[in-house]
Amino acid sequence: MTKLQSPSAYRIANNLSLFREYVDPNGLLSEEEFEDFDNVAKYDMMRDCGMSFRLSGMQALRYADAHDLTVNKYADPTEDAREGLTIEEAVDIMHQDQSLIWLQVGTEDDSEDV
């Protein structure tokens, strides 16, 4: 995938028709194949454009799984914050509360929650 050199990467990633033009400029993907195209590709595009953001819950888990990364857990009343959780550990925690799991993509400076 080519890096997009545009400040409008977030707008493209959140506009389905513009995103489709970006990932499939020649229209080679069928509708079914395009529907299977996960948000992971959108987040990769945003990261490649230099954007920094924090994913939480299932979005964090899917992105981490696709890139063989670990995730983190916010502190809760019963346990301190934790870093470097495996997917399996995160799934166990998510059974209680999905919002506890997060993943930083890019640097933490100027990051946005997605």
N, C-alpha and C positions, 0 to 999 in steps of 0.2 A: 504494500500500500504506500502510495506517495504521501509525503508530508504535506499538509495543507498550510500554506504560508499566509494565513488570513486571520485578522482579529475576530472574524465572525464564526469561528469554529464551533462555539457553543450554539449559535443560532442554527448552523447547518446540522449539528448533531441532534437538535431537538425538532427539526423540520423534516418529516419523513420523505417528502419528494426531493428536497435538496440532498438529504443524506443518501438516498438511492442513487442520485446522479453522481455523488462522490464515490460510492463504493462499487457502482456498476454502470460506468459511463457508457458502455456499449450495449446495455440492455441484455446481457447474456443470462442473467438469473431469472428463473421462472418466478411467478408470484409465491409459490410454496417455498422455494429456496430463499427468497428474500425475506419471507416471514420468519424463517428459521434463523435468520441472521440476528444474532444476539446483541444486547446492549454492550457486551464486551467490546465489540468493534467500535462502537461510538466512543466509549471511554478511551480506547487506544488512540483514536483519532484526536481526541481532546488532549490527551497526554502528549502525543507527538507534536501538537501545536504549541506546547509549552504551558498548557493549563495545569493547574494543581487543584486537586479536589479530594474530598473525603467521601467514601461510600459507606453505607451502613446496611445491616441486615442481609437479605438475600443478594442484593447487588454486590456487596462486598464479598460474600461467599463465592458467587459465580465468577467474579473477576479473579479472585485469589486462586480458585480451582483451575481456571483457564491458563493462568500464568505460573502455577506452582509456587504460590506465595503463602505466607502465613498471615493471619489476621490478628486483631487486637480486641480487647474487651474493656469497656468502661467499668469503673468501680460501681458496685451496687451495695445495698445495705449489709449483705452477707459476705462480700469478698472484695478485695482490693482490685484495682485495674491490673490487667495482665497483657503481656505482649508475646508475640510469636506462637500463637495458638495454631494447631493443625486444623484442617477442615473438620475432622471427626470431633475434636474438642469443641469447636465452634458450633457444630450442629447440636451437640448436647446442651450447650448454653442457650441456643436459640429456641429450644423446646420450651424454655421458661420465658425468655424475652428476646426477640429478634433485635431490638434496638440497642442492645448491649454490644453487639459486634460491629467493628468498623475497620476500614482499611484506608490508609493515606496513599493517594496516587500522585506522583510528582512530589515536589517539595512542600513543606508545610507553610512556607511564606505565601501569603495571598491566596490561600486555598478557600474553596467554597464547598459547602455541603451539597451533594447532588442527590 
